[in-house]
Amino acid sequence: MSYSIRRAGADDAALLARLEAQSFGERSWGANNVKASFVAPHVTILLAGKASDPPSGFAMWRDLQGEAELLTIGVEPSAQRKGVAGALLDAVRKQAAQAGAIRLFLEVDGGNAAGLALYKAAGFEKISLRRAYYRDGADAVIMQMML
C-alpha cells in the first residue's frame, strides 16, 4: 500500500500528541514532551497516512551531522501491521542520507517483537544492549544501519 508522507508543522502538535499517546499508551512521552519535539534542534517529524485520510503514523529523527538517530516511530493501533511504519522508516532513511548521514541508529525495547522485526527486515543490525534502560526495567537494544 502507498502512503502519503509529509513533514509535520507546528499546527500538527495536537495530532502528533494524539498519535503518540494512541501508539504507546502507558509508555507515552506525554503531550508536553511530544509538542516540545517541534522546537528540538535538528529534529524532523514526519506524518504518514492514506492520501484521503488523516495521518495514522509518525516518525521523529535527529540529524547529528554525519549520523542520524531515529528517535521514535509510532502507528495508531487500527493502522498497525499495514506498512505505515515501514513507509516512515524508508522516508527517514532517505532523508537522513540526503542530509549527509552515513549511519542511522536507534534504540528499541528488547521486548518489542514487532519493532525488532521491522528494523531487522529493514537492514538494521544489533550493536549493543543497555540493560534495564526503560522505566519498567526493560532493556534497550541499540541497532544501526549504514546508509
ZADO-1210 file (C-alpha; in nm, 4 decimals, padded with zeros to 6 digits):
<atoms>
<atom x="00.0000" y="00.0000" z="00.0000" code="MET" pos="1"/>
<atom x="00.1172" y="00.3510" z="-00.0762" code="SER" pos="2"/>
<atom x="00.1180" y="00.6183" z="00.1931" code="TYR" pos="3"/>
<atom x="00.1404" y="00.9937" z="00.1775" code="SER" pos="4"/>
<atom x="00.4287" y="01.1195" z="00.3923" code="ILE" pos="5"/>
<atom x="00.4773" y="01.4803" z="00.4866" code="ARG" pos="6"/>
<atom x="00.6788" y="01.6872" z="00.7283" code="ARG" pos="7"/>
<atom x="00.4801" y="01.7895" z="01.0360" code="ALA" pos="8"/>
<atom x="00.4362" y="02.1557" z="01.1179" code="GLY" pos="9"/>
<atom x="00.3590" y="02.3350" z="01.4429" code="ALA" pos="10"/>
<atom x="-00.0131" y="02.3158" z="01.3620" code="ASP" pos="11"/>
<atom x="00.0163" y="01.9343" z="01.3816" code="ASP" pos="12"/>
<atom x="00.1192" y="01.9360" z="01.7507" code="ALA" pos="13"/>
<atom x="-00.2165" y="01.8166" z="01.8866" code="ALA" pos="14"/>
<atom x="-00.2447" y="01.5492" z="01.6153" code="LEU" pos="15"/>
<atom x="00.1054" y="01.4266" z="01.6915" code="LEU" pos="16"/>
<atom x="00.0385" y="01.4144" z="02.0667" code="ALA" pos="17"/>
<atom x="-00.2770" y="01.2088" z="01.9999" code="ARG" pos="18"/>
<atom x="-00.0986" y="00.9682" z="01.7631" code="LEU" pos="19"/>
<atom x="00.1879" y="00.9216" z="02.0079" code="GLU" pos="20"/>
<atom x="-00.0488" y="00.8536" z="02.3007" code="ALA" pos="21"/>
<atom x="-00.2500" y="00.6027" z="02.0944" code="GLN" pos="22"/>
<atom x="00.0650" y="00.4327" z="01.9674" code="SER" pos="23"/>
<atom x="00.2400" y="00.3948" z="02.3028" code="PHE" pos="24"/>
<atom x="-00.0331" y="00.4022" z="02.5686" code="GLY" pos="25"/>
<atom x="00.1200" y="00.3987" z="02.9168" code="GLU" pos="26"/>
<atom x="00.4681" y="00.4347" z="02.7642" code="ARG" pos="27"/>
<atom x="00.3725" y="00.7658" z="02.6018" code="SER" pos="28"/>
<atom x="00.6152" y="01.0550" z="02.6333" code="TRP" pos="29"/>
<atom x="00.3209" y="01.2784" z="02.7265" code="GLY" pos="30"/>
<atom x="00.1704" y="01.5608" z="02.5233" code="ALA" pos="31"/>
<atom x="00.4076" y="01.8301" z="02.6515" code="ASN" pos="32"/>
<atom x="00.7194" y="01.6298" z="02.5643" code="ASN" pos="33"/>
<atom x="00.5803" y="01.5422" z="02.2215" code="VAL" pos="34"/>
<atom x="00.4972" y="01.9060" z="02.1482" code="LYS" pos="35"/>
<atom x="00.8486" y="02.0097" z="02.2611" code="ALA" pos="36"/>
<atom x="00.9855" y="01.7962" z="01.9762" code="SER" pos="37"/>
<atom x="00.8787" y="02.0655" z="01.7325" code="PHE" pos="38"/>
<atom x="01.1430" y="02.3018" z="01.8669" code="VAL" pos="39"/>
<atom x="01.4157" y="02.0481" z="01.9454" code="ALA" pos="40"/>
<atom x="01.7349" y="02.1158" z="01.7485" code="PRO" pos="41"/>
<atom x="01.7852" y="01.9174" z="01.4270" code="HIS" pos="42"/>
<atom x="01.4679" y="01.7072" z="01.4764" code="VAL" pos="43"/>
<atom x="01.2420" y="01.6261" z="01.1812" code="THR" pos="44"/>
<atom x="00.8917" y="01.4917" z="01.2346" code="ILE" pos="45"/>
<atom x="00.7140" y="01.3030" z="00.9590" code="LEU" pos="46"/>
<atom x="00.3477" y="01.2066" z="00.9375" code="LEU" pos="47"/>
<atom x="00.2079" y="00.9257" z="00.7225" code="ALA" pos="48"/>
<atom x="-00.1339" y="00.8070" z="00.6174" code="GLY" pos="49"/>
<atom x="-00.3505" y="00.7204" z="00.3238" code="LYS" pos="50"/>
<atom x="-00.3860" y="01.0223" z="00.0979" code="ALA" pos="51"/>
<atom x="-00.7567" y="01.0704" z="00.1732" code="SER" pos="52"/>
<atom x="-00.7354" y="01.0056" z="00.5499" code="ASP" pos="53"/>
<atom x="-00.5760" y="01.1839" z="00.8451" code="PRO" pos="54"/>
<atom x="-00.2241" y="01.0632" z="00.9319" code="PRO" pos="55"/>
<atom x="-00.2104" y="00.7333" z="01.1182" code="SER" pos="56"/>
<atom x="00.1608" y="00.7221" z="01.1965" code="GLY" pos="57"/>
<atom x="00.4617" y="00.9377" z="01.2682" code="PHE" pos="58"/>
<atom x="00.8388" y="00.9246" z="01.2909" code="ALA" pos="59"/>
<atom x="01.0888" y="01.1566" z="01.4568" code="MET" pos="60"/>
<atom x="01.4533" y="01.1597" z="01.3662" code="TRP" pos="61"/>
<atom x="01.7514" y="01.3769" z="01.4510" code="ARG" pos="62"/>
<atom x="02.0332" y="01.4900" z="01.2208" code="ASP" pos="63"/>
<atom x="02.3618" y="01.4509" z="01.4097" code="LEU" pos="64"/>
<atom x="02.5987" y="01.5898" z="01.1459" code="GLN" pos="65"/>
<atom x="02.7082" y="01.2746" z="00.9655" code="GLY" pos="66"/>
<atom x="02.4902" y="01.0365" z="01.1620" code="GLU" pos="67"/>
<atom x="02.1175" y="01.0206" z="01.2216" code="ALA" pos="68"/>
<atom x="01.9109" y="00.8872" z="01.5087" code="GLU" pos="69"/>
<atom x="01.5588" y="00.7508" z="01.4784" code="LEU" pos="70"/>
<atom x="01.4017" y="00.8860" z="01.7972" code="LEU" pos="71"/>
<atom x="01.0641" y="00.7178" z="01.7657" code="THR" pos="72"/>
<atom x="00.8191" y="00.5712" z="01.5217" code="ILE" pos="73"/>
<atom x="00.4562" y="00.5103" z="01.6098" code="GLY" pos="74"/>
<atom x="00.1394" y="00.3951" z="01.4384" code="VAL" pos="75"/>
<atom x="-00.2088" y="00.4088" z="01.5839" code="GLU" pos="76"/>
<atom x="-00.3404" y="00.0587" z="01.6641" code="PRO" pos="77"/>
<atom x="-00.6008" y="00.0441" z="01.3843" code="SER" pos="78"/>
<atom x="-00.3286" y="00.1020" z="01.1219" code="ALA" pos="79"/>
<atom x="-00.0573" y="-00.1247" z="01.2631" code="GLN" pos="80"/>
<atom x="00.0871" y="-00.4072" z="01.0531" code="ARG" pos="81"/>
<atom x="-00.0266" y="-00.2405" z="00.7305" code="LYS" pos="82"/>
<atom x="00.3044" y="-00.0927" z="00.6138" code="GLY" pos="83"/>
<atom x="00.2823" y="00.2543" z="00.7698" code="VAL" pos="84"/>
<atom x="00.5904" y="00.2097" z="00.9911" code="ALA" pos="85"/>
<atom x="00.7889" y="00.0653" z="00.7018" code="GLY" pos="86"/>
<atom x="00.6978" y="00.3596" z="00.4799" code="ALA" pos="87"/>
<atom x="00.8005" y="00.6033" z="00.7530" code="LEU" pos="88"/>
<atom x="01.1267" y="00.4193" z="00.8140" code="LEU" pos="89"/>
<atom x="01.2067" y="00.4296" z="00.4433" code="ASP" pos="90"/>
<atom x="01.1367" y="00.8049" z="00.4345" code="ALA" pos="91"/>
<atom x="01.3624" y="00.8634" z="00.7373" code="VAL" pos="92"/>
<atom x="01.6386" y="00.6579" z="00.5781" code="ARG" pos="93"/>
<atom x="01.6177" y="00.8584" z="00.2543" code="LYS" pos="94"/>
<atom x="01.6043" y="01.1968" z="00.4276" code="GLN" pos="95"/>
<atom x="01.8952" y="01.1089" z="00.6565" code="ALA" pos="96"/>
<atom x="02.1069" y="01.0020" z="00.3598" code="ALA" pos="97"/>
<atom x="02.0173" y="01.3224" z="00.1729" code="GLN" pos="98"/>
<atom x="02.1240" y="01.5193" z="00.4819" code="ALA" pos="99"/>
<atom x="02.4664" y="01.3531" z="00.4609" code="GLY" pos="100"/>
<atom x="02.4315" y="01.0881" z="00.7312" code="ALA" pos="101"/>
<atom x="02.6344" y="00.7739" z="00.6771" code="ILE" pos="102"/>
<atom x="02.4737" y="00.5812" z="00.9629" code="ARG" pos="103"/>
<atom x="02.1230" y="00.5638" z="01.1089" code="LEU" pos="104"/>
<atom x="02.0871" y="00.4269" z="01.4584" code="PHE" pos="105"/>
<atom x="01.8064" y="00.3677" z="01.7096" code="LEU" pos="106"/>
<atom x="01.7186" y="00.2053" z="02.0352" code="GLU" pos="107"/>
<atom x="01.4212" y="-00.0245" z="02.0778" code="VAL" pos="108"/>
<atom x="01.2707" y="-00.2062" z="02.3746" code="ASP" pos="109"/>
<atom x="01.4108" y="-00.5587" z="02.3736" code="GLY" pos="110"/>
<atom x="01.0587" y="-00.6915" z="02.4327" code="GLY" pos="111"/>
<atom x="00.9123" y="-00.5118" z="02.1309" code="ASN" pos="112"/>
<atom x="00.8995" y="-00.8055" z="01.8895" code="ALA" pos="113"/>
<atom x="00.7197" y="-00.6089" z="01.6159" code="ALA" pos="114"/>
<atom x="00.9734" y="-00.3253" z="01.6317" code="GLY" pos="115"/>
<atom x="01.2702" y="-00.5612" z="01.6322" code="LEU" pos="116"/>
<atom x="01.1274" y="-00.7476" z="01.3311" code="ALA" pos="117"/>
<atom x="01.0635" y="-00.4219" z="01.1429" code="LEU" pos="118"/>
<atom x="01.4156" y="-00.2942" z="01.1992" code="TYR" pos="119"/>
<atom x="01.5822" y="-00.6257" z="01.1211" code="LYS" pos="120"/>
<atom x="01.3825" y="-00.6607" z="00.7973" code="ALA" pos="121"/>
<atom x="01.4874" y="-00.3073" z="00.7006" code="ALA" pos="122"/>
<atom x="01.8544" y="-00.3983" z="00.7387" code="GLY" pos="123"/>
<atom x="01.9405" y="-00.2778" z="01.0891" code="PHE" pos="124"/>
<atom x="02.1820" y="-00.4819" z="01.2972" code="GLU" pos="125"/>
<atom x="02.2150" y="-00.5035" z="01.6742" code="LYS" pos="126"/>
<atom x="02.5301" y="-00.3333" z="01.8014" code="ILE" pos="127"/>
<atom x="02.4733" y="-00.3008" z="02.1760" code="SER" pos="128"/>
<atom x="02.2380" y="-00.3522" z="02.4675" code="LEU" pos="129"/>
<atom x="02.1516" y="-00.1143" z="02.7528" code="ARG" pos="130"/>
<atom x="02.0320" y="-00.3240" z="03.0420" code="ARG" pos="131"/>
<atom x="01.7272" y="-00.2019" z="03.2392" code="ALA" pos="132"/>
<atom x="01.7180" y="00.1183" z="03.0325" code="TYR" pos="133"/>
<atom x="01.3435" y="00.1823" z="03.0350" code="TYR" pos="134"/>
<atom x="01.1329" y="00.2840" z="03.3365" code="ARG" pos="135"/>
<atom x="00.9784" y="-00.0614" z="03.3566" code="ASP" pos="136"/>
<atom x="01.3229" y="-00.2263" z="03.3653" code="GLY" pos="137"/>
<atom x="01.3214" y="-00.3408" z="03.0023" code="ALA" pos="138"/>
<atom x="01.6472" y="-00.3490" z="02.8092" code="ASP" pos="139"/>
<atom x="01.7137" y="-00.1218" z="02.5127" code="ALA" pos="140"/>
<atom x="01.8587" y="-00.2835" z="02.2013" code="VAL" pos="141"/>
<atom x="02.0837" y="-00.0432" z="02.0090" code="ILE" pos="142"/>
<atom x="02.0734" y="-00.1002" z="01.6332" code="MET" pos="143"/>
<atom x="02.2357" y="00.0639" z="01.3334" code="GLN" pos="144"/>
<atom x="02.2155" y="00.0715" z="00.9575" code="MET" pos="145"/>
<atom x="02.4816" y="00.2085" z="00.7279" code="MET" pos="146"/>
<atom x="02.3340" y="00.4437" z="00.4671" code="LEU" pos="147"/>
</atoms>
